[in-house]
Amino acid sequence: MVSKDALVKDVGALIERLQSLAQVVKDRSDACKQDLAASSPERTTSAADSEGALPSSTEKKLRMVSRALNGRLKDTMDALTQLKRIADDALVLSPEDDASADRLRALGAELALARENASDAGLLSEKIPDVPGRAGPDAADVHDADGKRTRARTGEDPDPIDPDLERVLVANAVDVKSIRDVVARLRDNERDVDARAALAREVRSLTSPRAKESNESTPAGIEPAAASDGSSSPTRGSSYSEDNFAYGSTPFATFWRVVQECPALRGAMSRMAKVQQENYGIFMNQRGFQVWGSSSGWLVFYAALGCKVSGVGYELLRCHVDFANGVVMSMLNALSKPPVFIHGDVLEQADCDVMQFPPVVWLTSQCWDQSLKSAVAEKLTAQCEAGALVVDYGEGVGLGDRGGAWERVGTTTAPVSWNPAQTFHVYRRV
Ligand SMILES: C[S@@+](CC[C@H](N)C(=O)[O-])C[C@H]1O[C@@H](n2cnc3c(N)ncnc32)[C@H](O)[C@@H]1O
């Protein structure tokens, strides 16, 4: 009989394959939409205006390809939802239990059927329709903020530090080897079956089936956490949905670009590095850089190693916090000022009003429930003094809608695990 580890590995590989193909399908579908809008803006904005105007043959082709791509995307998302449920169900099985053996067999059969269905529906095929009018090999490209083309990420290294960036880092006395070591450890942990099982169990214990709210479905590349079994916990976490704990990651190169492209943020980080150097050991200074929803520590480690800013990560999942603190303990030599990871709800644990100077807060709000986003925006607006900076993913928690309390001082588009062209905004408290 197939083992639990083998089954989880098998589902994981199939999920990865479908996700990378889905990314290309989505990029081409977006390109079709753009080209359609550009070719006949009046037809896409007002049907009445376009009466009598016949679509060109390119437009007809674009529409046809767009329909095919959207259909494939939807089928792929359905298949991914089913596969992630199979993976989560397998992860929480206990090896000693007889009932688990039966359940594992059943999950193996479900996986085989899901694979067959995906293959029959053409979801595993690399033949993805090109965007009419665009050259084939470029059709899956996306544009970054500078208008440069970057490849959609299909099985490439998700954490590239290219030679140009490496030169800049070395010139800034950044310990590139330690960044690579940390990233490798976090990626290994992501794949570790026991770590995934612990994560699935913890999410299950925190998730409420009623808390789905108005969240959109989880994007490709960001992994929904375990399905809920309806159990609740006495903590505030019991009011959150499973999507609230979705797992995703931001590459170091993206973090670096967000910091470097916003002068206010770059200045704040180097000021903080200097203050920490001069006042080593004062925890209050460490709170100058905070990550709300720090997961297994990615962004906090980037700041420590890349900017020499030791910060605090707040995270509701204890398994992530324990793992991140373990990494800190094992690399004290490389971290002149070790960061800190705190377990708990940001609404209860994190504070911005205790610092001697305005803090930088990085929010990982991509999949948070709407209630958490609103409460976080409320808390930041109430606590932050003028000058505080907040980095957010897209419109995120909605600081831009807080009656002029925040001004946008930076925007960068760069890849993350769930989106090759994620927008980041930096807001400053007015
Ligand atoms: C999208 S993930 C972070 C991904 C990653 N660090 C990145 O590169 O963006 C969001 C994290 O927020 C955490 N989280 C959700 N609600 C929280 C809360 N109320 N307090 C603290 N952390 C929370 C989740 O457990 C999850 O680890």
The ligand as a Gaussian input file, in Angstrom:
#p B3LYP/6-31G(d) Opt

LIG

0 1
 C        0.057000      35.193000       3.061000
 S        0.753000      34.594000       4.535000
 C        2.343000      35.334000       4.635000
 C        3.192000      34.958000       3.491000
 C        4.600000      35.416000       3.414000
 N        5.277000      35.763000       4.590000
 C        4.780000      36.411000       2.294000
 O        5.819000      36.349000       1.689000
 O        3.887000      37.176000       2.021000
 C       -0.178000      35.455000       5.770000
 C        0.186000      35.033000       7.188000
 O       -0.616000      35.778000       8.086000
 C       -0.888000      34.941000       9.216000
 N       -2.031000      35.490000       9.952000
 C       -3.324000      35.465000       9.579000
 N       -4.082000      36.084000      10.481000
 C       -3.257000      36.547000      11.466000
 C       -3.458000      37.271000      12.668000
 N       -4.676000      37.691000      13.039000
 N       -2.382000      37.545000      13.435000
 C       -1.139000      37.128000      13.068000
 N       -0.895000      36.447000      11.930000
 C       -1.936000      36.148000      11.129000
 C       -1.169000      33.600000       8.561000
 O       -1.075000      32.527000       9.466000
 C       -0.096000      33.559000       7.472000
 O        1.068000      32.940000       7.916000

